[in-house]
Amino acid sequence: MTGGVDFCVLSYNRLDDLKRCLAGVEQAMTGGDQVIVVDNGSTDGSRAFLADYAQRNAACTVVETAENLGVAGGRNAAYRLAQGEFLVNLDDDSIPPPDIAARTREAFARYPKAGVIAYRIVHPETGDVQNDNGPHAVEVGNFHGAGYAIDRRTLQSIGLLDEKCWFAAEEIEYSIRVRRAGGTVMSVPDIVVMHNSRRRTGEHRLKTERMWAYNFSRVSFTYFPLKTAFVFLMRQFGIEIPLGWRHGGVVHWLRLLQVMASGAIDGRRNHVALPPEVLAFYTSPDTRPDVGNVPLRAKLAQRLAKAFPRTA
């Protein structure tokens, strides 16, 4: 292990975004830091660019996968090479602040139980916050994959991300394992990462919805009691289940039900009982972000408050 920071960038077919991301990483790197870029099977010219980039930048290591390994598999490819004290994780359409390395180090020192530091993720054009957990640092039950940091000692003790999460839910699965081992995930909103996310459309949207539904169901039934897992699932997909046909037709609606049932079965086969304090944390309606722990009436009240704000 070195004393530096490893910037781990996962990339797939977003060459222009990748160039902006690496430009931001260059400004954020200090002596002893390195960047590990995992190209997850790109076909848009990213590989040629990265080959040239690595030749010009000695602190850069490029990993070319033979195929798209998914989010967890791609990130794990970087983790297996990481030697830094802390791992700053970025999507290829994310841009870090120039002082992210120093501020991440300070955050881990300030919160010694933290295994993961969750940055505040903001869209650079709209200013929308994609993981609003409030204005102050707080323990959270999940983190946004577009920008976060892992203490390498946590990685060594907890292990790699769950590669069954090809897309979605790997963050909550890892968060549960961190807390189960006695650590925490800290949301530190004063460290802001810009994330140029785009709305998914068409079949791509439907496919990712099904993957999310399967993985969320599988993770819920792996770690939570049957009743809790079922309640969480209904709260998360309470709208999608009856109205899913409007997004993708009856076939999509039936597939959602199928993958959720499959996820529940697969999760229950590998059930792991959580310590009471961890279960209490995840079932508290005050824990953020919402992973199904917030009652539907509270969600409705929050939406109404936003839609009809009180005036003085």
C-alpha positions in Angstrom: 0.0 0.0 0.0 1.2 3.5 -0.9 0.3 6.7 0.9 -1.2 8.2 -2.3 -4.7 8.2 -3.7 -5.9 5.9 -6.5 -8.4 7.5 -8.9 -10.4 4.6 -10.2 -12.4 5.6 -13.4 -14.8 3.2 -15.0 -15.5 3.9 -18.7 -17.7 2.6 -21.4 -18.3 4.4 -24.8 -18.3 8.0 -23.6 -15.0 9.3 -25.1 -15.8 13.0 -24.8 -16.9 12.7 -21.2 -13.8 10.5 -20.5 -11.5 13.2 -21.7 -13.1 15.8 -19.5 -13.0 13.4 -16.5 -9.3 12.7 -16.9 -8.6 16.4 -17.3 -10.3 16.9 -14.0 -8.4 14.0 -12.4 -5.1 15.5 -13.6 -5.8 18.7 -11.8 -6.7 16.8 -8.7 -3.7 14.5 -8.6 -0.8 15.1 -6.3 2.6 13.4 -5.9 2.2 9.7 -5.3 -1.3 9.5 -6.7 -2.2 7.4 -9.7 -5.2 6.9 -12.0 -6.5 3.5 -13.0 -8.9 3.6 -16.0 -11.0 0.5 -16.7 -12.2 0.5 -20.3 -15.2 -1.8 -20.0 -15.3 -3.0 -23.7 -15.7 0.4 -25.4 -16.0 0.5 -29.2 -16.1 4.3 -29.7 -12.4 5.0 -30.0 -11.8 5.2 -26.2 -9.2 2.4 -26.3 -7.0 4.2 -28.8 -7.2 7.4 -26.8 -6.4 5.6 -23.6 -3.4 3.8 -25.1 -1.9 7.1 -26.1 -2.9 8.7 -22.8 -1.2 6.1 -20.8 2.0 6.4 -22.8 2.1 10.1 -22.1 1.1 9.8 -18.4 3.3 7.5 -16.3 0.8 7.6 -13.4 -1.9 6.1 -15.5 -2.7 2.4 -15.8 -5.3 1.2 -18.3 -7.2 -2.0 -18.0 -8.9 -3.2 -21.1 -11.6 -5.8 -20.5 -12.5 -8.4 -23.2 -16.1 -7.6 -22.7 -18.4 -5.4 -20.6 -18.1 -6.7 -17.1 -20.8 -4.5 -15.7 -20.4 -1.9 -13.1 -19.3 -4.0 -10.2 -17.0 -6.2 -12.3 -15.4 -3.2 -14.0 -14.7 -1.4 -10.7 -13.3 -4.6 -9.2 -10.8 -4.8 -12.1 -9.4 -1.5 -10.8 -9.6 -2.5 -7.1 -7.4 -5.5 -7.8 -4.6 -3.2 -9.0 -5.1 -0.4 -6.4 -2.2 0.3 -4.0 -3.3 3.7 -2.7 -4.4 4.5 0.9 -7.7 5.7 -0.5 -9.6 4.9 -3.7 -11.5 7.7 -5.3 -14.1 6.2 -7.6 -15.5 8.1 -10.6 -17.7 7.4 -13.6 -16.3 8.5 -16.9 -18.9 11.3 -17.0 -17.9 12.6 -13.6 -15.6 15.5 -12.8 -13.9 15.8 -9.4 -13.0 19.1 -7.7 -9.3 19.9 -7.8 -8.9 19.4 -4.0 -10.7 16.1 -3.8 -7.7 14.1 -2.7 -6.8 16.3 0.3 -10.5 16.7 1.3 -11.1 13.0 1.1 -8.1 12.3 3.3 -9.4 14.9 5.8 -12.9 13.3 5.7 -11.6 9.8 6.5 -9.5 11.3 9.4 -12.6 13.2 10.7 -14.7 10.0 10.6 -12.4 7.2 11.5 -15.2 4.6 11.4 -16.0 5.5 7.8 -15.3 2.8 5.2 -16.9 4.8 2.4 -17.1 8.6 1.9 -20.1 9.5 -0.3 -19.6 12.7 -2.2 -22.4 15.1 -3.2 -23.3 14.4 -6.8 -24.5 17.4 -8.9 -25.4 17.7 -12.5 -23.1 20.3 -14.1 -25.8 21.9 -16.3 -29.0 21.7 -14.3 -27.5 21.9 -10.8 -29.8 19.0 -9.8 -28.5 17.1 -6.7 -28.6 13.4 -7.5 -28.1 12.2 -3.9 -29.5 14.9 -1.6 -28.9 13.6 1.9 -29.1 17.0 3.5 -26.6 19.9 4.0 -24.5 18.3 6.8 -22.3 15.2 7.1 -24.4 12.2 8.1 -24.3 8.4 8.2 -26.2 7.0 5.2 -27.3 3.6 4.1 -26.2 3.9 0.5 -23.9 5.9 -1.8 -24.0 7.2 -5.3 -21.8 5.3 -7.7 -20.8 8.3 -9.8 -18.4 9.5 -7.0 -17.3 8.0 -3.8 -14.2 7.0 -1.9 -13.2 3.7 -0.2 -10.6 3.3 2.5 -8.3 0.6 1.2 -8.2 -1.1 4.6 -12.0 -1.4 4.3 -11.6 -3.0 0.8 -9.1 -5.5 2.2 -11.4 -6.5 5.1 -14.8 -6.3 3.4 -13.8 -7.5 -0.1 -14.8 -6.6 -3.6 -18.1 -5.4 -4.9 -20.8 -8.0 -5.6 -20.3 -8.8 -9.3 -23.8 -10.3 -9.5 -24.9 -6.6 -9.5 -24.0 -6.2 -13.2 -25.9 -2.9 -13.1 -27.3 -1.2 -10.0 -27.6 -2.0 -6.3 -23.9 -2.8 -5.8 -23.7 0.4 -3.7 -26.4 -0.6 -1.2 -25.0 -4.2 -1.0 -21.6 -2.9 -0.2 -23.0 -0.4 2.3 -24.7 -3.1 4.2 -21.5 -5.1 4.4 -19.6 -2.1 5.6 -22.0 -1.5 8.4 -22.3 -5.2 9.2 -18.5 -5.2 9.8 -18.8 -2.2 12.2 -18.0 0.6 9.8 -20.1 3.4 8.4 -20.8 5.2 5.1 -20.6 8.9 5.6 -22.2 11.4 3.3 -19.9 14.5 3.1 -21.9 17.0 1.0 -19.2 19.7 1.0 -17.2 17.5 -1.4 -19.0 17.9 -4.7 -18.5 15.8 -7.8 -20.1 16.9 -11.1 -21.9 14.1 -12.9 -23.1 14.6 -16.5 -25.8 11.9 -16.3 -28.2 11.4 -19.2 -31.8 10.1 -19.2 -32.1 6.6 -20.4 -34.6 6.0 -23.1 -36.2 3.1 -25.1 -35.1 -0.5 -24.6 -32.0 0.7 -22.7 -34.2 2.2 -20.1 -36.4 -0.9 -19.8 -33.4 -3.2 -19.6 -31.8 -1.1 -16.8 -35.1 -1.0 -14.9 -35.3 -4.8 -15.0 -31.7 -5.1 -13.8 -32.3 -2.7 -11.0 -35.5 -4.5 -9.9 -33.7 -7.9 -9.8 -30.7 -6.7 -7.9 -32.6 -4.6 -5.4 -34.9 -7.5 -4.7 -32.0 -10.0 -4.4 -30.0 -7.7 -2.0 -33.1 -7.0 0.1 -34.0 -10.7 0.5 -30.3 -11.5 1.1 -30.0 -9.3 4.1 -33.4 -8.4 5.5 -36.1 -10.5 7.1 -38.8 -11.7 4.8 -41.4 -9.2 5.9 -39.0 -6.3 5.8 -37.7 -7.2 2.4 -41.2 -7.5 1.0 -42.2 -4.1 2.4 -39.1 -2.5 1.0 -39.8 -4.0 -2.4 -43.3 -2.8 -2.5 -42.4 0.7 -1.4 -39.7 1.0 -4.0 -41.8 -0.4 -6.8 -45.3 0.4 -5.6 -45.8 2.7 -8.5 -43.8 0.8 -11.1 -45.6 -2.5 -10.6 -49.1 -1.2 -11.4 -48.0 1.4 -14.0 -45.0 -0.4 -15.6 -47.1 -1.4 -18.6 -47.4 2.3 -19.5 -43.7 2.6 -19.8 -42.9 -0.6 -21.7 -46.1 -2.5 -22.3 -47.5 -5.6 -20.7 -44.3 -7.6 -21.5 -42.2 -5.2 -19.5 -44.6 -5.3 -16.6 -44.6 -9.0 -16.5 -40.8 -9.1 -16.8 -40.5 -6.7 -13.8 -42.6 -9.0 -11.7 -40.6 -12.0 -12.9 -37.2 -10.5 -12.2 -38.3 -9.3 -8.7 -39.5 -12.8 -7.9 -36.3 -14.3 -9.2 -34.2 -11.8 -7.2 -36.2 -12.7 -4.0 -35.6 -16.4 -4.5 -31.9 -16.0 -5.2 -31.5 -13.6 -2.3 -33.3 -15.8 0.2 -31.1 -18.8 -0.8 -28.1 -16.9 0.4 -29.7 -15.1 3.4 -27.4 -13.5 5.9 -28.9 -12.3 9.2 -27.9 -8.7 10.1 -27.0 -7.7 13.7 -29.9 -6.0 15.4 -28.3 -2.5 15.3 -27.7 -2.7 11.6 -31.3 -3.9 10.9 -32.6 -1.0 13.1 -30.5 1.5 11.1 -31.9 0.3 7.8 -35.5 0.1 9.0 -35.5 3.5 10.6 -37.6 6.0 8.5 -35.0 8.6 9.2 -32.2 6.8 7.4 -31.2 8.3 4.0 -31.3 7.7 1.1 -34.6 5.9 1.0 -34.1 2.1 0.3 -37.6 1.3 1.1 -37.5 2.3 4.7 -39.5 5.4 4.2 -43.3 4.8 4.5 -45.4 5.7 1.5 -47.4 8.3 3.4 -44.2 10.1 4.3 -43.0 10.0 0.6 -46.4 11.4 -0.4 -46.1 14.2 2.2 -42.6 15.1 1.0 -43.7 15.2 -2.7 -46.7 17.4 -1.8 -44.5 19.8 0.3 -42.2 20.2 -2.8 -45.1 20.7 -5.2 -46.9 23.1 -2.9 -44.3 25.0 -0.8 -45.6 27.1 2.0 -45.3 30.9 1.5 -44.7 33.3 4.3 
